[in-house]
Amino acid sequence: MTKSVGNVTFMGVPKTLHTVDEVLGAAAKLDLDNVLVLSECADGALVFLTTDMTLASANWLLDRMKFLLLAPELHQRKT
């Protein structure tokens, strides 16, 4: 399911994935072009992995994700 808001389209995927394999498997099935992986190790070290994209593109994706975190109603599925 997709939902468009302005010129942004959101894809419906499971809201919660429980393992790294599930997260990466969902990303692979969606055939994503630009991918960011953000994580934190047990010792508090941050992990930031990306596909081949510019710093500006990575920052743009992070800004869009922050928008979704602050406005979750724009990303809810209709039932």
C-alpha positions as CSV (number, residue, x, y, z in Angstrom):
1,M,0.0,0.0,0.0
2,T,1.2,3.5,-0.8
3,K,0.1,6.9,0.5
4,S,0.9,10.2,-1.1
5,V,1.2,13.4,0.8
6,G,2.2,16.3,-1.5
7,N,5.0,15.0,-3.7
8,V,6.1,12.4,-1.1
9,T,4.9,8.8,-1.4
10,F,5.1,6.5,1.6
11,M,5.2,2.7,1.1
12,G,3.4,0.4,3.6
13,V,5.6,-2.2,5.1
14,P,5.3,-4.0,8.4
15,K,5.4,-1.5,11.2
16,T,7.7,-3.6,13.4
17,L,10.4,-6.0,12.3
18,H,12.1,-8.0,15.0
19,T,15.5,-9.0,13.6
20,V,18.3,-7.6,11.5
21,D,17.6,-10.3,8.9
22,E,13.9,-9.2,8.7
23,V,14.9,-5.5,8.3
24,L,17.5,-6.2,5.6
25,G,15.2,-8.8,3.9
26,A,12.4,-6.2,3.7
27,A,14.8,-3.7,2.2
28,A,16.0,-6.2,-0.3
29,K,12.5,-7.1,-1.4
30,L,11.7,-3.4,-1.9
31,D,14.7,-3.1,-4.3
32,L,15.7,0.2,-2.7
33,D,18.1,2.5,-4.4
34,N,19.4,4.5,-1.5
35,V,19.7,2.8,1.9
36,L,20.8,4.1,5.3
37,V,21.4,1.8,8.2
38,L,21.6,3.5,11.6
39,S,22.4,1.5,14.7
40,E,24.0,1.7,18.1
41,C,26.4,-1.0,19.4
42,A,26.1,-2.3,22.9
43,D,29.0,-0.1,24.0
44,G,27.2,3.0,22.7
45,A,29.2,3.4,19.5
46,L,27.1,4.6,16.5
47,V,27.0,2.7,13.3
48,F,26.1,4.5,10.0
49,L,26.2,2.5,6.8
50,T,25.0,3.8,3.4
51,T,24.8,2.6,-0.2
52,D,26.7,4.8,-2.7
53,M,25.1,8.2,-2.1
54,T,26.2,11.6,-1.4
55,L,26.3,13.1,2.1
56,A,23.5,15.5,1.0
57,S,21.3,12.6,-0.1
58,A,21.9,10.8,3.2
59,N,21.1,14.0,5.1
60,W,17.9,14.5,3.0
61,L,16.8,10.9,3.9
62,L,17.5,11.5,7.6
63,D,15.4,14.8,7.5
64,R,12.5,13.0,5.9
65,M,12.6,10.2,8.5
66,K,12.7,12.8,11.3
67,F,9.6,14.3,9.8
68,L,7.9,10.9,9.9
69,L,8.9,10.4,13.5
70,L,7.4,13.8,14.4
71,A,4.2,13.3,12.3
72,P,3.4,9.6,12.5
73,E,-0.2,10.1,11.4
74,L,1.1,10.8,7.9
75,H,2.5,7.3,7.8
76,Q,-0.4,5.2,9.2
77,R,-2.1,2.6,7.1
78,K,-5.8,3.0,6.4
79,T,-7.8,0.0,7.5
